[in-house]
């Protein structure tokens, strides 16, 4: 089995983990024209978590001939929890993260000085060095400032007299003993590391109890051992020696301790104080001088030479007799003669004859007797060895006969078992072949049905996406045409208004010029008549008349120039105003066009995101379905049940709770499965859901209008109708406010891997 084949943009994101037949491959996703024209220079979008979106409604649709097992697999593949990564187990994974320095994960407070022992100078130094922007400190050349700083630091140092006074006052208070609960002066109490305090009487009782009971030794409080220094400081001389002796006693293991067996003494005897007795196995108590047997730890055995509890002594003596060894009559040690004469001197100083064992010079044995005894010992040894070899040969022969009989019986049993096994294997092989053929035929039918369902669902998604893209493209083209027409109308109206204003300005200026020219002519006529009457009959009349008229003409020319300059300035101002108005209108139109394009880009980005989410959902669901089918096949094979019991095997081992309806509603299915004349669409029946849930409409651009389809048998309720939204109110009541919109390019959205959360 192999994974499903997604589109070209998503093919590199699907991990190929297994091989499947071609029926599990999805169709090639078509390239949507409008989504491919997005601006790729937009900012990088946030990671696309397709699992945060509900699955498309088409993924619930199945054919009317779909087997119930495939319907169950289709249902279970829509649970988002199946695609999320599982948290790593506490006992698994690498231990490298846990094997580091333990101090790195502990609180630094454990390594700080306690009880405020941090000096004021260190705190002042840390305070002065807290400013990272301040340069490193330098020595001041002013000795007065240094002395002032040191004096200030010294003044901040806490005075010891205050702490001493507080401690003395604290020690004169009455506090409670932790054992007898009596109120006693604090200075008379014995304080421990666990903050408990005992009076001397209770403390001695605690120590005596621990000394009397080994399991309570050494003395403890709060499961913490009391320091030996505190114990010894509060004991008198006699108790101190007894405590030290108990420490030595309990330091030895119990089998290695020696206690005095005398009831009136019964003291523990240190190993270095045991005194030697008459024999090596005897010691004497240094306190009461009683003799102690070191083997049984009891009193010495007066009437016996050996300890009755020495259980290995008899076997040792028997072996010594066989080898010819002799035992010292005094210390009972065994002695072996390797060379030399029969005169033996023991390590204890005793002398005896090696031939008969009697004291030296008390017997009549000779060297011939010793040689004869050695020959007898060697003869006995050879006889014993020969007897042991004979017994070993008889035992080996008996064992060989028994093994031969057992081997013959085992061979006969194996032959019968082999015949029975072959017979059973043939029966099981025939039964397993029939079972595997049944499973293969069943899985073949299920694979065919699942492939048909996957292909039908992909066809529905493609049709809905193409219709949504077509509707979006139509709306975009209509909106762009309307915006351009409105821009042309506004520009034409502005130019017409500017032309009218300029014509009105020129006309008013022409009227002003004509009025000023007429006024100047009237002033000249009036001035000429006045001067003529005033200068009539006077001398230099002509020169004075010319001067007056020249002055009048100069004033009129100056006034005319001023008016012409004002007219030119007004025309220039009007032209600048027209230019500014045109630029402002063009900028406003450009902003409107840009905002319109941005809104279109946001709409297209949303549609692209929805397309990617839908395709990711389908791709992941298809892969999960084939995986579930393979797991179902593995369970059918692994269970090993008969053919009659195979239908009882669960299709999904651990079914999960199905999610609620998709936010797209069933109207998307109706619009997507509208049949066309060129390509018939199979009649699909949506899979049942736990309960009908009203579906809110998220975005009108992503929702194709529902169309009636008589061939479909929908068991889902129709999508909820959204009431008209008043201005200033949100169109999605009860939902969270939308996040800040960001421009997204389809190429960048397509590069976001929806399989990063696959478990």
PyMOL commands that set and color helices and strands:
alter all, ss='L'
color gray80, all
select helices_A, chain A and resi 11-13+22-24+33-36+50-52+57-60+68-76+80-83+102-104+108-111+120-128+143-156+160-171+186-188+200-212+214-216+228-233+237-251+254-256+271-273+313-323+367-534+541-639+643-646+667-672+700-702+746-751
alter helices_A, ss='H'
color red, helices_A
select strands_A, chain A and resi 61-63+174-176+183-185+190-191+197-198+220-221+224-225+258-259+268-269+275-276+282-284+291-293+326-327+334-335+343-345+351-353+684-686
alter strands_A, ss='S'
color yellow, strands_A
deselect
rebuild
show_as cartoon
